[in-house]
Amino acid sequence: MSTSGATPTAGSTSAAPPAPPRSRTRRVEPPPRLDTSRWSGHVTVQAAVRDLAAAHRELIMLVHWDGLTLAEAAELLGLNPSAVRSRCSAARAALRAALLDTTEVATTG
């Protein structure tokens, strides 16, 4: 007597076939529509960073764009960490001043 195609009965030693793997895909929602009203601010910041002195721009990019710590930036630049902290503070002040000048021109002009 052939048992192929027969359903297992109680006490049967044959194992049930393995379940198919579950799908791990998720439904991805499309990105929201771009809000271009905020872009002018981004362009303003990019222009202000671009107009900084090279040393200030380098520190801003390393610390705030690339995410390096002050110690990592100091090691990369071969400088004392306290010098990098001081220079980064000056770079932020220069960027802040440039952005305030841009904002004042935009609000008065």
N, C-alpha and C positions, 0 to 999 in steps of 0.2 A: 504494500500500500504506500503510495507516494504522499508525502506531506507538503509538497510545494504548493503554494497558493492557499494553504489552509491557515486559518487564524489560530494563534496559539491558545491553548486551553490552560486552565488552572493547573499548576504543577509542571508546566512545560519549561524546559531549560533554554529554549531559544530566546534570545534577547530581541527586544523591539528595535526596529531600525532607528538610527540616530535622527534626531530632529534636525531639520535644515537650519543652518546658522541664521541668526536674527540679523536683519539689516541694521547697520549702524549709521545709515545716512539720515541726516536730518533735513527737514525742509528749511531752506534758506530764504529768508524774506529779502525782497529787493531793497536796495538802499533807498533811503528817503530822497526826495527831490533836493537837489542842491540849493541851499539858500545863498544866493550870490550877494545879498545885501551886506553880508559880513566880510566879503572879500576885500573891500577897500582898506579895512583895518589891517588885514594880513599883508597886503601890498605895502602899506605904510611901514609896518615893522620890518619887512624885508628890505625896503629902501633905506631905512634908518640903520640897519645892521650893515648893509653894503657900504654906506657912507662913513662908517666908523674908521678910525685909524686901524691899520693892519693888525697891530698887537692887540688892540681891544676886540676887534672882530674875531681874531683867533681864539681868544679866551671865551668870548660869548658862545662861539660855535662849539668849542670843546666841552664846556660845562653845561650849557643849557640846551644845545641841540643834540650833541652826541651822548650826553648824560654822564660824563666823567665826573668823578669827585674832584675836589680841589687837590687832594693828594695825588690822584692819578694824573691830573693835568700837570702838576708840578714835576712828576717823574718823567712824563713824556717830553716836557719842555726843558728838562734839566735845570729846574729852578727850585729854590727853597719854597716849601708849602706856604710859609707866611708871606712871601713875595707874591705868590700866585693869588692868595686871598686878597691882598692889598690891590693888586692890579685888576683883579676881577671886580672888586668894589668900584674902582675907578671906571672900568669898562661899563658897568651897569649904570653909573651916574651919567656917563657920556651918552649912553643909549636913552636913558630917561630924559635927559635934556633935549636930545634930538627929537624924541617923540612929542615932548611938550611943545617944542617949537612948531612941529608939523600940525599938532592939534590946534594951536592958537591961530595959525595961518588959515586952517580949514574953517574955523568958527568965525573968524573976522572977515575972511575974504569971500 
